[in-house]
Amino acid sequence: MENFTPLSALIGGALIGFAAAILWVSDGRVAGISGIVGGLVNPAEGDAGWRIAFLVGLCAAPLVYWTAGGGLPSITITGSVPLLLGGGLLVGFGTRLGGGCTSGHGVCGVSRLSPRSLVATLVFMAAGFAATFAVRHIVGS
Amino acid sequence: MKQSFAALVAGLLFGLGLVVSHMIDPAKVLGFLDIAGSWDPSLAFVMAGAIPIAAIGFGVARARSAPILAAQFHGPSRTRLDRTLVIGAALFGVGWGLVGYCPGPALTSLVLGRWQSWVFVAAMLAGMAGYGFLDRASALFTRRYSTFISPR
C-alpha cells in the first residue's frame, strides 16, 4: 500500500461528485463520460452542444491545472499496442452495451442507488480485477 | 448557451478531479485493480469522495420538476436489469483491467500527448461506433423479421 493517497483521492473524488451534481441540477444530464461521448459518435438528436462543451472542459483540465501552477500530471501507460487496441474496443463497445462506465454507473448511478448501476459497478469491478490479475500474474507482461 | 457553459464548468471540474486524484494515470488505476500486487485502495476513496456529493446534487434536484437551465431531466433511457447490462459491464471491465483506462481518464490524458492514449481513444471510439452500427442493424432486422421470429 505504499502508493496509497487517500487525501488527494477524497478531494479529487469530491470534485468529480460536484461536477456530476452541477450537470444534473443545471442541465438535467447525467455526467457519464461514455454516454456523453457515445451521443456524439452515434448522434440521435440535435443535442451536441452541451456534450462538446463538457468534453472541452474535461480535455482542458490538465492544462488548466498546469496553468494554475499545479504541474503536468505524470502518467504511466503499460499497455502494448494489442492491449491498447483490445482494451479500447472493449471499453467503447462494453460501455455502450452496458449503458455506462465508471462515471455514469459508478458515481451517478450508485449515488442515486439505481439497482442497474449497483449491479453494473460490481460486475465491471470484478471483471477489472480478473483482467488485471490475468495480465499481471498469469501472462506476466 | 447557458446550458453549454454549465456543461463546460462541469467537464472542467470533472477533469480536475481526475487530475487531483491521480485517476488520470492508468498505473494508479491498475494499482487498485491489482489486488494480488501491492494494493492501492485510492480509487475506492475517489468513489467515496464523489458519491455523497453527487447524491446531494441528485437529492436537491428531486425537489424540482425541471433542471435550472433546461426543460426537463434526461435520466437513463434503460431501466431494466437485464443480461445486456451484465454482459456490457463485464466487457467494459475486462478492457478497463487490460490497460487501466476508462473513458474519462483516457480523454482527459489526451492533451498530455502520449501516443498510447491516442491509440486507446481511437479504439474506444471505434468500439462505440461498432456498437451503434450493430444496434441499428439489429433494430432493422427485428423490425423486418419480427413476424417470423416472435409472433405476437
Interface residues (C-beta under 8 A of the other chain):
Chain A: M1 E2 N3 F4 T5 P6 S8 A9 L10 I11 G12 G13 A14 L15 I16 G17 F18 A19 A20 A21 I22 L23 W24 V25 S26 D27 G28 R29 V30 A31 I33 S34 V37 G38 V41 N42 G49 W50 R51 I52 A53 F54 L55 V56 G57 L58 C59 A60 A61 P62 L63 V64 Y65 G70 L72 P73 S74 I75 T76 I77 T78 G79 V81 L83 L84 L85 G86 G87 G88 L89 L90 V91 G92 F93 G94 T95 R96 L97 G98 G99 G100 C101 T102 S103 G104 H105 G106 V107 C108 G109 V110 S111 R112 S114 P115 R116 V119 A120 T121 V123 F124 M125 A126 A127 G128 F129 A130 A131 T132 F133 A134 V135 R136 H137
Chain B: Q3 S4 F5 A6 A7 L8 V9 A10 G11 L12 L13 F14 G15 L16 G17 L18 V19 V20 S21 H22 M23 I24 D25 P26 A27 K28 L30 G31 L33 D34 I35 A36 G37 S38 W39 D40 P41 S42 L43 F45 V46 M47 A48 G49 A50 I51 P52 I53 A54 A55 I56 G57 F58 V60 A61 R64 A66 P67 I68 L69 A70 Q72 F73 H74 G75 P76 S77 R78 T79 R80 L81 T84 L85 V86 I87 G88 A89 A90 L91 F92 G93 V94 G95 W96 G97 L98 V99 G100 Y101 C102 P103 G104 A106 L107 T108 S109 L110 V111 L112 R114 Q116 S117 V119 F120 V121 A122 A123 M124 L125 A126 G127 M128 A129 G130 Y131 G132 D135
